């Protein structure tokens, strides 16, 4: 589903990853992280897709909101599990969204 973000400006956190073999509790934690992130001040939405690589883009009102999410206690646990159990490689990018536009068929 495409996130219903507000009029820019806002920020996008782009998390790209390559998974290790097996679930090892990943799906349950991923669902928890989406729920917890959506409860955070400044959270605007999320989009995710996974094939050979996974790409998750979360949208945030400001950099402070991103920093607060990065430092969230349960998110920190998930980050550690990601390094030890779930990812063979990952990269996080933070981008400033100046403009967006789209189309939705009725």
C-alpha positions as CSV (number, residue, x, y, z in Angstrom):
1,X,0.0,0.0,0.0
2,X,1.3,3.5,-0.8
3,X,1.6,5.7,2.2
4,X,-0.7,8.7,2.4
5,X,1.9,11.4,3.2
6,X,1.2,15.1,3.8
7,X,2.3,17.9,1.5
8,X,6.1,18.2,1.7
9,X,8.5,18.9,3.1
10,X,9.2,15.9,5.2
11,X,11.9,13.2,5.4
12,X,12.2,9.6,4.1
13,X,14.3,6.9,5.8
14,X,15.2,4.3,3.2
15,X,16.3,1.0,4.6
16,X,17.6,-1.5,2.1
17,X,18.5,-5.0,3.2
18,X,19.6,-8.5,2.2
19,X,18.3,-11.2,4.5
20,X,19.9,-14.3,5.9
21,X,18.3,-17.7,5.5
22,X,15.2,-18.5,7.7
23,X,12.8,-16.3,9.6
24,X,14.4,-16.5,13.0
25,X,11.7,-14.3,14.5
26,X,12.0,-11.7,11.8
27,X,8.4,-11.4,10.7
28,X,7.0,-11.0,14.2
29,X,9.6,-8.3,15.0
30,X,8.9,-6.5,11.7
31,X,5.2,-6.3,12.5
32,X,6.0,-5.0,16.0
33,X,8.3,-2.4,14.6
34,X,5.7,-1.1,12.1
35,X,3.2,-0.9,14.9
36,X,5.6,0.9,17.3
37,X,6.9,3.3,14.6
38,X,3.3,4.3,13.7
39,X,2.8,5.3,17.4
40,X,5.8,7.7,17.4
41,X,5.5,11.4,17.2
42,X,6.4,12.6,13.7
43,X,5.7,9.3,11.9
44,X,3.9,9.9,8.6
45,X,3.7,6.4,7.0
46,X,5.6,3.4,5.7
47,X,6.0,1.4,2.5
48,X,7.8,-1.9,2.2
49,X,8.7,-4.5,-0.5
50,X,10.9,-7.6,-0.5
51,X,12.1,-9.8,-3.3
52,X,15.9,-10.4,-3.6
53,X,16.5,-7.3,-1.5
54,X,14.1,-5.6,0.9
55,X,13.3,-1.9,0.7
56,X,11.4,-0.2,3.5
57,X,10.7,3.5,3.3
58,X,9.4,5.3,6.4
59,X,8.3,8.9,6.3
60,X,8.8,11.4,9.1
61,X,8.0,15.0,9.9
62,X,11.5,16.0,11.0
63,X,15.0,14.8,11.8
64,X,14.3,14.8,15.6
65,X,11.5,12.3,15.0
66,X,13.8,10.0,13.1
67,X,16.5,10.3,15.8
68,X,13.9,9.5,18.5
69,X,12.8,6.4,16.6
70,X,16.4,5.3,16.0
71,X,17.0,5.5,19.8
72,X,13.7,3.8,20.8
73,X,14.5,0.9,23.2
74,X,12.6,-1.8,21.3
75,X,13.9,-0.5,18.0
76,X,17.4,-0.8,19.3
77,X,16.8,-4.4,20.2
78,X,15.5,-5.1,16.7
79,X,18.6,-3.3,15.2
80,X,20.9,-5.6,17.2
81,X,19.0,-8.7,16.2
82,X,19.2,-7.5,12.6
83,X,23.0,-7.4,12.8
84,X,23.2,-10.8,14.6
85,X,20.4,-12.8,13.0
86,X,18.5,-11.3,10.1
87,X,20.6,-9.4,7.7
88,X,23.7,-10.3,5.7
89,X,23.9,-6.6,4.6
90,X,21.9,-3.4,5.0
91,X,22.1,0.3,4.3
92,X,20.1,3.2,5.7
93,X,19.6,6.5,3.9
94,X,17.9,9.6,5.0
95,X,16.4,11.9,2.4
96,X,14.6,15.2,2.4
97,X,11.4,15.1,0.4
98,X,10.9,18.5,-1.3
99,X,8.2,17.5,-3.7
100,X,5.8,14.6,-4.3
101,X,3.0,13.8,-6.8
102,X,1.0,10.8,-7.8
103,X,-2.0,9.3,-9.4
104,X,-4.8,7.1,-8.0
105,X,-7.3,5.5,-10.3
106,X,-10.9,5.8,-8.9
